[in-house]
Amino acid sequence: MKARGTVLPIFYDVDPSDVRKQTESYREAFANHEERFRNDEEKVQRWRYALTEVASFSGWNSKEWYTYTLLFLSLSISLIYK
């Protein structure tokens, strides 16, 4: 993946492994994209690769936080001190 800036993945109500492995709703979504962009399979493959790559980064999983407020507060503090 080309470095163009900082990537801070926030996995909002989703398991990061579902994103990384593209299971469940991601499998369905990509099947729809493959149909929609059947004349440009390379585009969908780039999307798949990018999503897999980003999902392997260290990020924030909203399911691990008591409230979304605490999640975003933690994220904000991390950004300030970066």
Backbone torsions as a table, in degrees:
resi	resn	phi	psi	omega
1	MET	NA	136.6	179.0
2	LYS	-74.4	133.6	179.1
3	ALA	-81.1	115.4	178.1
4	ARG	-122.9	-2.0	-178.2
5	GLY	164.5	-169.8	-179.6
6	THR	-86.9	134.0	177.0
7	VAL	-112.9	123.3	178.9
8	LEU	-123.3	89.0	-177.4
9	PRO	-65.7	133.5	172.1
10	ILE	-119.9	114.1	-179.2
11	PHE	-91.4	96.2	-172.5
12	TYR	-89.9	108.3	179.9
13	ASP	54.8	36.8	178.3
14	VAL	-145.8	146.8	176.9
15	ASP	-80.8	126.1	-179.5
16	PRO	-54.3	-32.4	179.5
17	SER	-68.7	-29.4	174.9
18	ASP	-66.1	-36.3	178.0
19	VAL	-69.8	-48.9	-176.7
20	ARG	-61.7	-43.8	-177.9
21	LYS	-89.1	-8.3	180.0
22	GLN	54.5	55.7	177.3
23	THR	-103.5	176.4	177.9
24	GLU	52.8	-124.0	-174.2
25	SER	-64.5	-25.7	179.4
26	TYR	-69.6	-37.0	176.7
27	ARG	-61.4	-45.9	-180.0
28	GLU	-63.9	-44.0	-179.1
29	ALA	-61.9	-43.2	180.0
30	PHE	-69.6	-32.0	174.8
31	ALA	-62.5	-41.6	177.1
32	ASN	-65.3	-41.7	178.9
33	HIS	-65.2	-39.4	178.6
34	GLU	-61.7	-38.9	177.6
35	GLU	-68.7	-46.2	-177.3
36	ARG	-65.1	-38.2	-177.5
37	PHE	-110.4	38.5	-176.9
38	ARG	-61.1	-20.6	177.0
39	ASN	-86.1	-4.4	-179.9
40	ASP	-140.1	65.7	-178.0
41	GLU	-61.2	-31.0	-179.2
42	GLU	-62.1	-37.2	178.9
43	LYS	-60.5	-46.8	-179.4
44	VAL	-65.1	-38.5	177.7
45	GLN	-63.7	-38.9	176.8
46	ARG	-63.8	-40.9	177.9
47	TRP	-62.2	-45.5	179.0
48	ARG	-57.9	-48.6	-178.7
49	TYR	-61.3	-46.6	-178.3
50	ALA	-62.2	-43.3	180.0
51	LEU	-65.3	-42.4	177.3
52	THR	-62.3	-43.4	-179.5
53	GLU	-62.7	-49.7	-178.6
54	VAL	-64.7	-37.2	-179.4
55	ALA	-67.4	-16.5	178.2
56	SER	-88.3	-8.7	177.4
57	PHE	-73.6	156.3	172.8
58	SER	-69.4	132.5	-178.2
59	GLY	-151.1	-165.6	-179.1
60	TRP	-110.6	131.0	178.2
61	ASN	-108.1	115.5	-175.8
62	SER	-61.8	-24.2	-179.5
63	LYS	-71.2	-15.7	-178.9
64	GLU	-92.1	1.6	-177.1
65	TRP	-113.0	145.0	-179.5
66	TYR	-64.0	-42.6	176.8
67	THR	-137.7	157.6	176.3
68	TYR	-66.5	-29.9	178.8
69	THR	-60.3	-45.7	178.6
70	LEU	-65.1	-37.8	177.2
71	LEU	-59.1	-51.1	-176.4
72	PHE	-72.4	-28.1	173.7
73	LEU	-65.7	-45.2	177.9
74	SER	-62.1	-43.4	177.8
75	LEU	-60.8	-45.1	-179.8
76	SER	-61.3	-44.2	179.0
77	ILE	-63.8	-41.0	178.2
78	SER	-61.0	-40.0	179.6
79	LEU	-68.0	-38.8	-179.4
80	ILE	-63.3	-41.0	-175.4
81	TYR	-92.3	7.8	177.4
82	LYS	-77.0	NA	NA
